Amino acid sequence: MPPGHRTRLLAALAAILTVAAGLTVRATAGGWFGASAGDALYTVLVYALIVFVRPRIIPVRAASGALALSWAVELAQLTPVPAALSEVSVVARLVLGSTFGVADLVAYAAGAVLAWAAHTLFGRGRRHRPERAGVPS
């Protein structure tokens, strides 16, 4: 399987697992931890989607893009638009949220760092894997 396809497959799997983790956190954890973990996972999901679309992107750029998009969505909550859309659509509420919170910005940064670290560690492991003679990896 070509490296780009493998990366897309892994990014899709990461996105699915991230959504599952987010739904689990939402259903089981409350309070500060639940909210912060959900926000961090939101950015991890954005990261996975960026890697899916651009499989050759370097981790720091994917993390920067995921963080920038997450922060943009959060800052948009300073306007009445996300709250209005959230009132009429569950999907809008899940994607856009409705109220601004400074703590959310920190959680998004934590999610970007987590995704960057996982991608970097995974990539490093793949780069240092010895190849067998005559067998492409």
C-alpha positions, 0 to 999 in steps of 0.5 A: 500500500502506498504511504499516502494511502496508509497515512489516510487509512490511519488518519481515518481510523484515528478520526473514528477512534477520536469521535468514539472517545469524545462520545464516551467522554460526553456520556460518562464524564462531567464537570471540568474534566469532561468539558476539557477532554471533549475540547481537546478531542475536538482538536485531535479530530480536526488534526486527524481530518487535516492529515487525512486530506494532506497525508504528507503534512508534517506534524507541526503544520497539522497541529498548527492548522488544527489549533488555528481552526479550533481557536477560530471556532471558539473566537467565533463564539464571541459573536451571536452566530454560533449560538443562533445556529446551535439552537436550530441544529444539533450538528451546529451545536456539536461543531460550533458550540455556543458560548466562549470560554478561555479554558477551551482555548487551553484545552484545544492547545492541549489537544493539538500537542497531544495529536502532534506528539502521537503523530511525531512518535508514530512517524519516528517509529516508522522511519526507523524501522529497518526494511527487509531487502527486496520487500517494500514497506 
